[in-house]
Every structure is written in structure tokens, then in C-alpha cells.
């Protein structure tokens, strides 16, 4: 996407976030801070991690005519106490932006940090493995959460339902047959869309591979079950014809067992819905 167009779309979304927080105005700031009072401030990281949301923060600062000077880039590793962005301008404007900016950056940075930790483990155990997120995202904030995963070295998976065909158990409960579901999807959708199918056991995995699925997702399989299914696909000469994704119930406590398997992707809702925000703060100093 053209960068200017992307910035305009982001600007619109970020204005909505500002409006949600500001309402008809910051009555505390309006009551206490002189209209023309100027200030300097800085955003600092209170613990180490991978920073994300700088682009979004700078768009908000630009909208409010706040001068900004980023000291790091999105995706950089930072340490506790490190300055992230230096700011100057009207004190009222900085105060109005503070919570919206910090909320966005803290959540995005928490996701990027946790993703980076898991990606680093994967590089050690299985360098070809992709770590992906899922659509278990916050409504209205999905773009930013998935962008944070990418900044942490992960894969976004599909952003929306129109990205690719993903045949899940609920689809199969209606269609009834894996082969029929794949055939219908292939005949009714564009050739440009990959077909992924979710399976729960080895028999379904074989059926999906024989039906011509591009990607097979092993859903909620234990490491032992996944290993047996992979071995069966290998035995039947089908393993190299598909990408294999593992998903469901995978977390930092068990992920290394899954990483040791001969799979292509591990997708985790955890890296978005269960992370801890990276602690950031805005230090404010009145200058005039």
C-alpha cells in the first residue's frame, strides 16, 4: 500500500481513538493548564522489550501539532529506562495525547515483545518454522495487534475472512465431507486463494491431503498425536505436498515440544490475547 494512503487510513482510525478518550474535552487540563503553556516530555520504557506503535504515536502527535523526535524505531529492542520519543509543544496537547498514545504503544509493544521471545526459541529449535497469530483479536484493534506480531518477527496469518479459505469444524459439520468441502471451495472461489482445512485426527489429515488442500491445520492435537499424523502423511507420500500448521492450546509451557516436530507453522492466539503490556510512561516537564 502507498505509504501516504496508509498514513491517511491510520490517521482516520487514530482520530477515532482520540475522540473516544477526549469526548468534548479534557476538563481537568482545561481547568488547570494555561492555554499557551509549553512543555517538554519524553516517553520512556520502564522495562526491556521490543517497541511497537511509534508510527501510530507520531501520527497522533502530528495531528495535535506536537513536536516529536523518536529515539528508536518500531521493532527495536529497548531496555528499562530508555527514552523512546522526545516531545515538545503545548502542554495541553501533550496531555490530551498521553493516554491514547501510551495505551496503543504499551499493548503493541507487549505483543511484539512476547512474539519476539517465541520466535527466538523457534530459531534455536526449528529455524524454518513460522510463528503466526490468529483472528483472536480485539475488535477495532486487529490491524495494530497483527502489525505488532509482525514487528516481533511473527506472521500475521489472515487479517480478515476474505484473505484465504479456511475450512473449520463448523463448516464441515454442515457440508459433511472434507473432499466435498475442498471441491466446492476450489470451484466457487478464485484460483488466487489458498485452501486451508482444519483437522482433528490422522484420518481427516489424510483426507484433506488427498483432496488437494494447500495447508492442513492440526487442531488441538497433542505433540504425540501430531507426530503420529505427520508420520502417516510421510508414509503415504503426502507430507511434502502440503504445509502443516499446528494450532490450539499451544502456549509457552508446551511450545518447545511442538517446535521439535516437522511442521511449517505454529499459530497461537496467546501472543495477542494473553500478553502483558510493556510498561511505558510519559515524563512531563513544564518549560514556560
Backbone bond lengths (Angstrom), bond angles and torsions (degrees), N, CA, C in turn:
res aa  C-N    CA-C-N  psi(-1)  N-CA   C-N-CA  omega(-1)  CA-C   N-CA-C  phi
1 X - - - 1.460 - - 1.528 109.31 -
2 X 1.345 117.12 138.25 1.448 121.37 176.89 1.527 109.50 -56.38
3 X 1.350 116.34 133.81 1.458 120.55 -172.98 1.527 111.62 -60.37
4 X 1.344 117.52 -38.91 1.457 120.42 -179.60 1.526 110.49 -64.43
5 X 1.333 116.36 -42.15 1.463 120.50 178.27 1.524 110.15 -63.61
6 X 1.341 116.55 -44.80 1.454 120.55 179.27 1.523 110.65 -59.55
7 X 1.332 117.06 -43.36 1.460 120.53 179.27 1.526 111.63 -61.60
8 X 1.331 117.07 -39.03 1.464 120.86 179.72 1.525 111.18 -65.62
9 X 1.341 116.85 -41.49 1.455 120.38 178.34 1.533 110.51 -66.50
10 X 1.333 116.18 -42.05 1.464 119.92 176.69 1.531 110.82 -62.62
11 X 1.311 115.75 -41.48 1.463 121.00 -179.55 1.530 110.50 -56.97
12 X 1.325 116.16 -44.49 1.466 120.55 179.84 1.523 111.29 -61.58
13 X 1.336 116.94 -45.86 1.455 120.36 -179.63 1.536 110.95 -65.13
14 X 1.329 116.04 -41.27 1.466 119.71 -177.72 1.524 111.80 -69.72
15 X 1.324 116.75 -32.44 1.467 119.45 173.97 1.524 111.03 -62.09
16 X 1.331 115.80 -37.73 1.465 119.75 176.81 1.529 110.73 -62.07
17 X 1.348 115.91 -40.97 1.466 119.67 178.62 1.532 110.75 -63.82
18 X 1.333 116.44 -42.57 1.461 120.14 178.29 1.530 110.97 -62.07
19 X 1.321 116.02 -43.50 1.465 120.09 -179.25 1.528 111.09 -62.34
20 X 1.330 116.29 -38.77 1.458 120.81 179.06 1.530 110.66 -59.03
21 X 1.325 117.46 -39.07 1.460 121.03 -176.76 1.532 112.19 -84.41
22 X 1.330 117.09 -37.92 1.462 120.49 -173.83 1.523 113.13 -79.71
23 X 1.324 117.51 -32.82 1.454 119.06 -173.76 1.522 110.22 58.50
24 X 1.343 117.60 -127.34 1.456 120.66 178.52 1.531 111.93 -94.88
25 X 1.333 116.65 14.00 1.453 119.20 175.70 1.522 112.39 133.21
26 X 1.313 116.08 155.02 1.459 123.29 179.80 1.521 107.80 -84.01
27 X 1.338 116.61 97.50 1.470 118.94 -172.79 1.527 112.01 -68.35
28 X 1.323 117.81 -29.39 1.469 119.98 178.13 1.520 110.73 -66.79
29 X 1.332 115.78 -50.27 1.462 120.42 179.80 1.529 110.75 -63.39
30 X 1.332 117.19 -41.51 1.464 120.41 -179.48 1.521 111.55 -63.54
31 X 1.323 116.16 -31.26 1.467 119.81 -178.99 1.520 112.56 -79.21
32 X 1.346 117.04 -28.08 1.466 119.57 -169.47 1.531 114.58 -110.82
33 X 1.311 118.30 -28.59 1.467 120.83 -169.74 1.519 110.50 -105.36
34 X 1.343 118.39 123.99 1.471 120.69 177.05 1.528 111.31 -57.42
35 X 1.315 115.39 145.16 1.462 121.92 -174.03 1.514 112.02 -55.71
36 X 1.298 119.14 -40.62 1.465 122.03 -174.00 1.530 113.56 -100.93
37 X 1.313 117.72 8.95 1.465 120.19 179.84 1.527 110.16 -63.94
38 X 1.324 116.02 132.66 1.462 121.34 -179.93 1.525 110.06 -107.65
39 X 1.318 114.01 157.53 1.471 117.99 -176.64 1.510 110.77 -153.26
40 X 1.319 114.68 162.63 1.456 122.67 170.04 1.522 107.71 -119.67
41 X 1.305 115.57 148.19 1.463 119.53 -179.38 1.518 108.56 -151.73
42 X 1.316 115.42 169.82 1.461 119.50 173.97 1.519 108.70 -148.37
43 X 1.313 114.97 146.47 1.460 121.31 171.91 1.514 107.18 -95.80
44 X 1.329 115.44 128.23 1.469 119.65 -179.46 1.526 109.85 -124.27
45 X 1.309 115.07 153.85 1.459 121.30 174.50 1.527 108.62 -92.74
46 X 1.320 116.71 130.22 1.466 120.63 -178.67 1.521 112.47 -91.31
47 X 1.338 116.78 -8.09 1.464 120.73 171.79 1.533 108.13 -151.85
48 X 1.325 116.05 165.90 1.449 120.43 -177.28 1.523 112.53 -73.44
49 X 1.329 115.21 154.22 1.457 120.45 178.56 1.507 111.40 171.27
50 X 1.326 115.00 -167.16 1.463 122.21 176.06 1.519 107.41 -105.73
51 X 1.311 116.72 124.42 1.462 120.99 -173.98 1.526 110.39 -85.57
52 X 1.327 115.89 142.07 1.460 122.46 177.27 1.525 108.26 -149.92
53 X 1.327 116.19 153.69 1.457 121.43 179.43 1.514 114.28 97.80
54 X 1.329 117.19 7.21 1.464 119.67 179.42 1.533 110.89 -65.30
55 X 1.330 116.85 -43.06 1.465 119.66 178.55 1.523 110.78 -57.37
56 X 1.330 116.06 -45.41 1.462 120.47 -179.16 1.524 111.01 -65.05
57 X 1.331 116.75 -42.21 1.463 120.26 178.81 1.524 111.08 -60.66
58 X 1.320 116.82 -43.83 1.466 120.43 -177.31 1.526 111.64 -67.27
59 X 1.332 117.56 -33.25 1.467 119.91 175.66 1.530 109.92 -64.03
60 X 1.335 116.79 -42.98 1.461 119.87 178.17 1.526 110.83 -63.55
61 X 1.326 117.14 -43.99 1.470 119.98 179.21 1.526 110.82 -62.01
62 X 1.308 117.29 -39.17 1.459 120.81 178.90 1.527 110.55 -64.76
63 X 1.335 116.84 -41.63 1.460 120.82 179.26 1.530 111.39 -59.96
64 X 1.344 116.45 -32.64 1.469 121.45 -176.62 1.530 112.37 -100.48
65 X 1.336 116.32 12.82 1.472 121.68 177.28 1.527 112.81 58.57
66 X 1.323 115.34 37.30 1.461 121.82 175.55 1.523 108.40 -97.56
67 X 1.316 117.30 130.90 1.463 121.04 176.38 1.531 109.64 -73.84
68 X 1.333 117.12 133.34 1.464 120.39 -176.86 1.520 110.26 -134.54
69 X 1.314 115.58 145.38 1.461 122.39 -179.88 1.530 109.11 -139.64
70 X 1.338 117.69 89.75 1.467 120.02 -179.99 1.525 110.90 -62.57
71 X 1.321 115.85 138.09 1.460 121.59 178.62 1.529 111.97 -99.49
72 X 1.318 117.05 -12.29 1.464 122.91 177.64 1.520 108.11 -140.25
73 X 1.339 116.48 173.32 1.459 122.22 179.86 1.528 109.81 -112.01
74 X 1.330 115.71 156.54 1.454 120.15 172.03 1.525 110.09 -53.47
75 X 1.319 116.43 132.33 1.457 121.10 -179.35 1.516 114.30 93.62
76 X 1.337 117.84 -8.06 1.470 120.89 177.82 1.525 110.63 -75.72
77 X 1.321 115.45 148.85 1.462 120.71 171.64 1.525 108.75 -83.96
78 X 1.329 116.06 136.36 1.460 120.93 -179.41 1.528 108.97 -125.49
79 X 1.312 115.30 162.40 1.465 121.62 179.06 1.521 110.08 -112.62
80 X 1.320 116.73 164.06 1.451 120.77 177.29 1.516 111.50 -61.23
81 X 1.330 116.60 132.98 1.455 121.76 -179.32 1.513 114.39 88.40
82 X 1.318 117.82 -4.59 1.472 120.52 -177.18 1.524 111.04 -76.50
83 X 1.332 116.57 139.42 1.461 122.07 176.01 1.524 109.56 -76.63
84 X 1.325 115.75 130.23 1.463 122.05 -178.44 1.530 111.12 -98.35
85 X 1.340 116.24 -49.56 1.466 121.67 -179.93 1.526 108.59 -140.69
86 X 1.330 117.24 134.15 1.455 122.39 171.48 1.529 108.70 -97.05
87 X 1.347 116.60 141.33 1.462 121.92 -174.12 1.523 110.85 -132.08
88 X 1.331 115.29 151.35 1.464 120.62 170.68 1.518 108.31 -154.55
89 X 1.348 115.22 151.43 1.460 119.38 -179.81 1.511 110.59 149.92
90 X 1.321 116.71 -159.62 1.454 120.71 179.49 1.526 109.24 -67.14
91 X 1.329 115.08 132.49 1.463 119.82 -178.64 1.524 111.26 -59.65
92 X 1.333 116.92 -39.54 1.464 120.52 -178.49 1.523 111.08 -62.86
93 X 1.308 117.35 -37.83 1.464 120.77 -179.30 1.529 110.65 -68.23
94 X 1.341 116.08 -43.00 1.473 119.76 179.78 1.528 110.03 -63.40
95 X 1.315 117.50 -42.36 1.459 120.97 178.50 1.528 111.63 -64.47
96 X 1.314 116.30 -36.71 1.464 119.99 179.84 1.526 111.82 -67.80
97 X 1.326 116.98 -31.13 1.462 121.36 -178.25 1.520 112.73 -87.14
98 X 1.326 117.41 -21.23 1.462 122.16 -166.27 1.524 114.10 -51.19
99 X 1.333 118.55 -58.11 1.459 120.19 -171.73 1.519 112.57 -69.97
100 X 1.333 116.96 -39.18 1.470 118.96 178.53 1.517 110.84 -62.39
101 X 1.326 116.78 -45.54 1.460 120.89 179.91 1.523 111.05 -63.02
102 X 1.322 117.03 -47.65 1.466 119.75 -177.87 1.526 111.48 -64.72
103 X 1.328 117.33 -40.22 1.465 119.71 178.83 1.526 111.60 -59.50
104 X 1.336 115.73 -45.19 1.467 120.27 -179.92 1.527 110.22 -64.50
105 X 1.316 116.49 -49.71 1.462 120.08 -175.68 1.525 112.21 -67.00
106 X 1.316 117.50 -39.83 1.466 120.26 -177.70 1.524 110.99 -64.81
107 X 1.335 116.81 -44.68 1.467 119.00 -179.57 1.523 110.68 -68.65
108 X 1.325 117.45 -47.09 1.458 119.69 -179.97 1.533 110.96 -61.61
109 X 1.316 117.28 -41.12 1.468 120.76 -178.70 1.527 111.34 -68.68
110 X 1.349 117.04 -35.34 1.457 119.53 176.08 1.517 111.44 -63.08
111 X 1.327 116.85 -41.82 1.464 121.45 178.53 1.523 110.34 -66.08
112 X 1.328 116.83 -46.46 1.466 120.50 179.98 1.525 111.04 -61.64
113 X 1.321 117.03 -38.63 1.466 121.33 -179.08 1.523 111.19 -66.02
114 X 1.325 117.43 -47.84 1.462 120.77 -178.67 1.525 110.90 -66.80
115 X 1.335 116.19 -40.25 1.466 119.67 177.27 1.516 110.54 -60.19
116 X 1.328 116.69 -44.60 1.459 121.43 -179.23 1.525 111.54 -60.39
117 X 1.332 116.80 -40.36 1.470 120.27 178.60 1.532 110.81 -59.80
118 X 1.332 115.94 -45.09 1.465 120.30 -177.30 1.520 111.07 -71.57
119 X 1.329 116.96 -38.84 1.464 120.64 176.96 1.526 110.46 -62.04
120 X 1.322 117.51 -39.42 1.467 120.78 178.69 1.527 111.30 -62.59
121 X 1.328 117.08 -38.92 1.467 120.45 176.68 1.529 109.94 -64.88
122 X 1.333 116.13 -42.66 1.468 120.45 180.00 1.522 111.60 -61.88
123 X 1.314 117.44 -39.17 1.467 120.86 179.83 1.523 111.10 -61.78
124 X 1.300 116.08 -32.52 1.458 120.78 179.91 1.526 111.84 -76.01
125 X 1.324 116.78 -39.03 1.462 121.09 -173.34 1.521 112.58 -92.30
126 X 1.327 116.63 -42.05 1.467 121.99 -174.43 1.523 108.39 -149.06
127 X 1.336 118.25 85.23 1.462 121.87 -171.00 1.528 115.17 -59.02
128 X 1.328 118.72 -23.43 1.465 121.06 -178.34 1.529 112.77 -86.31
129 X 1.305 116.74 -6.38 1.458 121.58 -174.84 1.527 111.35 -74.76
130 X 1.335 116.22 136.53 1.462 122.05 173.51 1.529 109.19 -98.69
131 X 1.320 116.12 136.06 1.460 122.16 172.89 1.525 107.28 -103.30
132 X 1.324 115.77 120.58 1.465 120.76 -175.39 1.523 110.27 -121.70
133 X 1.326 115.48 158.65 1.459 120.63 172.71 1.530 109.04 -96.31
134 X 1.319 117.12 -169.37 1.460 122.36 -179.27 1.529 108.48 -131.64
135 X 1.333 115.78 -171.00 1.469 120.15 175.41 1.528 111.79 -90.88
136 X 1.317 117.84 15.57 1.464 121.37 174.52 1.525 108.13 -81.91
137 X 1.330 114.17 73.39 1.457 122.46 -172.62 1.526 110.24 -120.13
138 X 1.331 116.18 172.27 1.453 121.93 177.26 1.524 109.77 -83.17
139 X 1.339 119.31 121.53 1.466 119.86 179.27 1.528 111.46 -52.60
140 X 1.322 116.02 130.77 1.458 121.42 -179.43 1.519 113.98 89.27
141 X 1.340 116.91 -14.15 1.470 119.80 -176.97 1.521 112.07 -121.93
142 X 1.337 117.15 10.01 1.468 120.93 -173.74 1.522 112.43 -59.57
143 X 1.339 117.22 -44.09 1.466 119.70 -178.15 1.526 110.39 -55.27
144 X 1.321 116.57 -45.57 1.466 121.30 -175.44 1.532 111.14 -70.94
145 X 1.334 116.66 -37.82 1.460 119.78 179.14 1.527 111.22 -66.95
146 X 1.312 116.61 -43.15 1.459 119.35 179.77 1.533 111.47 -71.30
147 X 1.324 116.89 -33.98 1.462 119.92 174.49 1.526 109.77 -61.90
148 X 1.318 116.70 -39.20 1.470 120.65 178.75 1.522 111.02 -63.57
149 X 1.331 117.66 -39.00 1.464 120.91 175.99 1.524 110.02 -59.08
150 X 1.326 116.45 -45.28 1.468 120.75 179.23 1.524 110.77 -61.42
151 X 1.335 117.07 -43.25 1.464 120.81 179.22 1.525 111.38 -63.40
152 X 1.329 116.84 -27.01 1.460 120.69 176.79 1.515 113.45 -84.70
153 X 1.336 117.45 2.42 1.459 121.09 177.91 1.508 114.39 96.80
154 X 1.348 117.73 5.34 1.451 121.64 -179.21 1.520 112.59 -93.69
155 X 1.323 114.35 -177.92 1.462 122.83 179.96 1.530 108.86 -108.97
156 X 1.320 116.77 140.07 1.465 120.95 -175.12 1.518 113.72 -75.57
157 X 1.354 118.32 -15.67 1.467 121.51 -169.62 1.527 106.87 56.09
158 X 1.326 118.96 -152.19 1.462 119.05 -179.36 1.526 110.42 -86.04
159 X 1.326 115.53 138.17 1.459 120.73 177.85 1.526 110.27 -77.37
160 X 1.354 115.51 -40.05 1.464 119.80 -173.28 1.525 109.76 -139.92
161 X 1.305 115.62 171.84 1.459 120.86 -178.65 1.518 112.98 -66.34
162 X 1.337 117.71 -18.16 1.472 119.43 -179.43 1.526 113.03 -92.16
163 X 1.327 117.69 4.15 1.467 120.65 -178.81 1.526 112.84 -72.46
164 X 1.323 116.47 -42.59 1.457 121.28 -176.86 1.519 108.76 -159.11
165 X 1.330 116.06 171.05 1.461 121.66 177.44 1.522 108.02 -92.42
166 X 1.316 116.65 122.21 1.460 121.69 176.91 1.526 107.79 -128.99
167 X 1.332 115.55 103.93 1.462 122.17 -176.79 1.524 108.23 -87.71
168 X 1.336 115.60 115.26 1.464 120.89 -175.06 1.532 110.44 -108.21
169 X 1.336 115.16 177.60 1.463 120.18 -175.86 1.520 112.84 -59.25
170 X 1.339 117.21 -35.16 1.459 119.38 179.77 1.530 112.14 -69.08
171 X 1.345 116.82 -33.46 1.467 119.01 173.88 1.525 109.77 -64.51
172 X 1.334 115.25 -45.24 1.473 120.00 -177.12 1.522 111.80 -66.56
173 X 1.322 117.32 -29.41 1.467 119.01 178.90 1.521 111.38 -65.16
174 X 1.340 116.62 -22.71 1.463 121.15 178.36 1.525 111.14 -95.06
175 X 1.338 116.19 -47.42 1.471 120.04 -179.14 1.524 110.30 -70.38
176 X 1.326 116.65 -42.68 1.448 121.10 173.37 1.515 116.69 95.46
177 X 1.314 118.73 -21.86 1.457 120.80 -173.34 1.515 109.77 -142.00
178 X 1.325 116.96 129.66 1.460 121.36 -177.87 1.521 111.41 -62.63
179 X 1.333 117.40 -48.16 1.461 120.38 -179.40 1.514 111.88 -59.37
180 X 1.325 116.82 -42.72 1.467 121.02 179.14 1.525 111.13 -65.05
181 X 1.343 116.40 -40.12 1.465 119.84 179.37 1.526 111.02 -62.99
182 X 1.332 117.02 -43.92 1.473 120.24 178.81 1.524 110.65 -64.29
183 X 1.320 117.39 -42.62 1.469 120.85 -179.92 1.525 111.48 -63.12
184 X 1.315 117.08 -43.46 1.463 120.24 179.11 1.529 110.67 -63.62
185 X 1.340 116.15 -44.77 1.462 119.94 -179.48 1.520 110.91 -61.59
186 X 1.336 116.35 -42.33 1.466 119.57 -177.62 1.526 111.93 -68.48
187 X 1.319 116.82 -35.09 1.470 119.92 -177.16 1.523 112.55 -80.93
188 X 1.316 117.47 -24.52 1.466 120.11 -173.56 1.525 113.83 -104.17
189 X 1.325 117.63 -9.60 1.464 120.97 -178.25 1.526 110.31 -118.12
190 X 1.311 116.08 163.77 1.462 120.99 -178.53 1.530 111.71 -62.23
191 X 1.328 114.39 146.47 1.467 120.47 175.93 1.528 111.27 -59.98
192 X 1.322 116.90 -20.17 1.470 120.80 -175.86 1.524 112.96 -76.97
193 X 1.322 118.15 -10.70 1.457 121.61 -176.93 1.531 110.99 -96.50
194 X 1.326 115.98 124.68 1.458 119.71 174.40 1.531 110.26 -70.20
195 X 1.322 114.58 153.97 1.459 120.46 178.88 1.527 108.75 -113.48
196 X 1.325 115.39 119.26 1.460 121.73 174.57 1.517 108.54 -113.08
197 X 1.323 116.43 144.23 1.450 119.66 179.12 1.521 109.34 -133.11
198 X 1.327 114.71 137.36 1.460 122.09 -179.48 1.529 109.03 -90.66
199 X 1.331 116.58 129.78 1.459 120.70 -179.66 1.517 109.88 -127.15
200 X 1.340 114.82 155.44 1.462 120.08 -176.39 1.518 113.32 -112.64
201 X 1.341 117.69 -11.34 1.460 119.94 -179.09 1.524 110.17 -154.08
202 X 1.330 116.00 177.12 1.462 121.39 -175.37 1.519 112.34 -65.66
203 X 1.331 117.97 -38.16 1.465 120.82 -179.56 1.527 110.77 -62.18
204 X 1.324 116.59 -43.67 1.465 119.89 178.17 1.527 110.94 -65.50
205 X 1.323 117.13 -36.89 1.467 120.58 178.65 1.530 110.73 -62.71
206 X 1.320 116.97 -44.28 1.468 120.34 176.84 1.515 111.11 -61.09
207 X 1.326 116.65 -44.46 1.459 121.05 -179.86 1.523 110.81 -61.61
208 X 1.318 117.28 -42.58 1.465 121.51 -179.54 1.525 111.04 -65.03
209 X 1.339 116.46 -42.95 1.468 120.15 179.58 1.519 110.71 -64.02
210 X 1.326 117.17 -43.27 1.459 120.96 -179.85 1.521 112.32 -68.26
211 X 1.336 116.72 -26.97 1.461 120.77 178.92 1.524 112.70 -77.75
212 X 1.340 116.80 -12.48 1.461 120.48 176.79 1.510 115.43 96.94
213 X 1.333 117.62 22.02 1.463 119.51 175.52 1.525 109.90 -62.30
214 X 1.323 115.82 145.92 1.469 120.60 178.28 1.527 111.28 -81.23
215 X 1.331 116.05 -35.54 1.467 122.52 -176.97 1.521 107.71 -135.59
216 X 1.315 116.29 136.30 1.465 120.83 175.11 1.524 108.20 -117.63
217 X 1.321 114.98 125.50 1.465 120.82 178.25 1.525 109.43 -100.33
218 X 1.334 115.99 119.67 1.459 120.58 172.87 1.531 106.84 -82.55
219 X 1.324 116.38 112.22 1.460 120.46 -173.40 1.523 111.58 -98.88
220 X 1.328 115.72 121.74 1.469 122.41 175.70 1.525 113.55 56.07
221 X 1.318 117.13 33.01 1.460 120.55 173.29 1.523 109.66 -86.55
222 X 1.313 115.95 144.30 1.452 120.24 171.80 1.529 108.50 -71.46
223 X 1.327 118.13 163.48 1.469 118.91 176.51 1.529 112.50 -55.76
224 X 1.327 117.69 -39.72 1.465 120.38 179.69 1.530 111.26 -65.87
225 X 1.323 117.00 -42.62 1.462 120.51 178.69 1.521 110.88 -64.11
226 X 1.326 116.44 -41.56 1.460 120.30 178.80 1.523 111.03 -64.09
227 X 1.328 116.93 -40.79 1.467 120.87 179.48 1.530 110.68 -62.88
228 X 1.324 117.85 -44.75 1.466 121.22 179.02 1.530 111.11 -62.97
229 X 1.320 117.52 -38.92 1.467 121.25 179.41 1.521 110.81 -67.98
230 X 1.324 117.04 -41.13 1.459 120.98 176.53 1.529 110.90 -62.03
231 X 1.321 116.15 -42.81 1.468 120.14 179.57 1.526 110.93 -62.75
232 X 1.329 116.88 -37.90 1.459 120.28 179.68 1.530 110.91 -67.51
233 X 1.321 116.96 -42.31 1.465 120.18 177.32 1.529 110.41 -62.36
234 X 1.326 116.22 -40.26 1.464 120.84 177.87 1.534 110.15 -63.32
235 X 1.296 116.66 -44.79 1.467 122.03 -179.66 1.524 111.63 -60.27
236 X 1.328 116.70 -36.05 1.463 121.12 -178.62 1.526 112.74 -87.85
237 X 1.339 117.17 3.20 1.455 121.11 178.98 1.511 114.35 72.85
238 X 1.328 117.47 25.25 1.464 121.69 -174.87 1.525 113.83 -110.83
239 X 1.340 117.97 -12.90 1.471 120.11 -173.95 1.516 112.50 -58.73
240 X 1.318 118.53 -43.24 1.462 121.29 -174.94 1.527 113.25 -78.35
241 X 1.318 117.50 -3.27 1.468 120.85 -179.18 1.523 112.27 -90.41
242 X 1.328 117.50 -8.79 1.464 121.33 -176.13 1.527 110.57 -137.31
243 X 1.325 115.14 158.25 1.460 121.22 166.58 1.528 107.84 -88.81
244 X 1.326 116.23 140.97 1.458 120.71 179.83 1.519 109.54 -112.40
245 X 1.327 115.02 126.64 1.461 122.59 178.08 1.528 109.10 -117.21
246 X 1.313 116.06 136.57 1.459 121.72 173.35 1.523 108.89 -106.37
247 X 1.337 116.24 139.26 1.457 119.31 179.62 1.519 109.35 -156.38
248 X 1.317 115.79 157.19 1.451 121.33 175.37 1.516 113.32 98.49
249 X 1.320 116.56 113.02 1.458 121.35 175.66 1.511 115.21 72.06
250 X 1.327 117.95 15.77 1.467 121.12 -178.44 1.525 108.76 -94.18
251 X 1.331 116.31 129.82 1.459 121.65 -176.23 1.532 108.94 -146.41
252 X 1.328 118.15 175.99 1.471 119.76 -176.97 1.527 114.08 -59.20
253 X 1.327 117.74 -24.94 1.459 120.24 -178.22 1.528 112.99 -73.43
254 X 1.336 117.25 -30.43 1.470 119.30 -175.73 1.523 114.32 -118.60
255 X 1.319 117.82 -1.34 1.458 119.44 -169.08 1.529 113.68 -65.82
256 X 1.328 118.03 -30.34 1.460 118.88 -177.96 1.530 111.37 -64.38
257 X 1.322 117.37 -32.86 1.470 120.28 176.43 1.528 111.04 -64.01
258 X 1.328 116.40 -37.68 1.461 120.80 178.34 1.537 111.38 -74.02
259 X 1.321 116.00 -36.74 1.464 119.88 -179.05 1.528 112.19 -63.41
260 X 1.317 117.28 -27.33 1.462 121.21 -177.75 1.529 112.45 -73.66
261 X 1.339 117.19 -10.73 1.457 120.78 -178.85 1.528 110.96 -83.39
262 X 1.326 116.09 158.88 1.462 122.36 -179.51 1.527 110.31 -82.01
263 X 1.331 115.90 70.09 1.465 121.01 179.45 1.526 109.26 -121.89
264 X 1.329 114.98 168.11 1.465 120.52 -175.06 1.521 113.45 -100.80
265 X 1.333 116.44 -33.17 1.466 121.17 -173.94 1.520 109.44 -140.44
266 X 1.317 116.24 139.74 1.463 121.42 164.93 1.521 106.67 -119.87
267 X 1.333 116.29 121.71 1.463 119.86 178.55 1.520 109.64 -108.12
268 X 1.318 115.27 137.93 1.467 121.39 -172.30 1.527 110.77 -136.16
269 X 1.326 116.46 122.45 1.457 119.15 169.85 1.517 111.10 -68.26
270 X 1.328 116.02 -27.13 1.465 122.89 -175.89 1.522 113.13 -52.06
271 X 1.338 117.98 -41.83 1.465 119.58 -171.82 1.528 112.74 -70.72
272 X 1.330 117.08 -5.99 1.466 119.76 171.67 1.522 111.01 -113.42
273 X 1.343 117.63 -50.96 1.464 117.73 -169.25 1.524 114.59 -84.37
274 X 1.325 118.90 -10.89 1.466 119.22 -174.64 1.524 114.19 -126.05
275 X 1.307 117.65 19.28 1.463 119.44 -176.77 1.533 111.35 -86.83
276 X 1.321 115.08 163.09 1.463 122.24 173.75 1.527 108.38 -100.82
277 X 1.318 116.34 129.75 1.465 120.41 179.81 1.527 110.81 -59.91
278 X 1.327 115.88 145.79 1.459 120.48 174.43 1.523 108.47 -77.05
279 X 1.313 116.62 127.69 1.463 121.43 -174.00 1.528 110.29 -74.93
280 X 1.337 115.57 114.86 1.467 122.73 176.41 1.518 108.44 -123.73
281 X 1.315 116.21 155.31 1.464 119.63 174.98 1.518 110.04 -142.18
282 X 1.332 114.89 160.25 1.455 121.25 175.88 1.524 107.99 -113.15
283 X 1.320 116.15 115.42 1.470 122.37 177.74 1.524 108.36 -93.11
284 X 1.319 116.55 129.36 1.457 123.20 -168.40 1.530 110.03 -117.59
285 X 1.327 116.66 131.01 1.465 120.18 179.15 1.517 109.06 -133.04
286 X 1.313 117.12 117.43 1.449 121.22 176.95 1.514 109.95 -72.33
287 X 1.343 115.83 134.78 1.470 119.61 -178.28 1.509 112.42 -111.12
288 X 1.322 117.08 -30.15 1.476 119.24 -179.18 1.508 110.41 -144.85
